[in-house]
Amino acid sequence: MEWQPVQYYSRVIMNPPFSHGQDIRHILRAFSLLRPGGVLVAVCLNGPDLLYVAAVCLLLVFAGLGSALFVYGGVYQAAMDRLLEEGDYVRPRKRQNGVVGAISSIYWLTVTAAYLLWTFGPWWDAQPQNTWILWAAAGVLYGAVMALVRGIRK
């Protein structure tokens, strides 16, 4: 005589026991309780897998802590520079940054318009997988334009 379930479920979430391969037996039994199209979510980790998961979690914690320290240090340093008017916040450089910011905005808006016209314009037959090169060329050219602007401003 075979066991027949009394009720079928549309979703099963489980954490079966792992020792001696019991997890597979429990998952197969839970699968037999599912309605057609149902969803089964089960945690399946043996010893080495659990170690890998723990190592990745620890790595993510270290990366998060490192990022938080970089952000904290950067915010503190930027606040001190602004308060003491050092680095980018020296008065002559502040005036120059306004001009550089305006030229940067105009440059990138022009590059974006050129990309959109080239890719989607009515008289062009380009495809986005081919027109990406415009961004690489624009990035290199941007460095030259900013060097020229800073050279003229001095």
C-alpha angles and dihedrals in degrees: 000000000000125000115250120197117239095211135026123213134214093210132028123183116182147164104204125194112270105205120109094000093295090140092070093050091049092047092050090050091048089049089057088056094057125105115232107284092018125146125239121193117183135167108233114180130144124190102283093041091052089052091052092049091050091049092051091048091051090048091052091050091052091047091050093049091048091050092049091051092050091050093047092048093046093050091048092048093047091049091052092047091051094045094048094037094237133143111001091001098066107124098245091048091049089060091047093049091061091058093042091049092051092049091047091052093049092046096051094042088053092048090049091050090049091050093049092047092046094047103035104015120126096242098043126080097196127137127219091239088062102036096059088093088076090070093052092048092045091052092053092044090049090063090053093047092050092048089052093048093049090046092052092046093056 
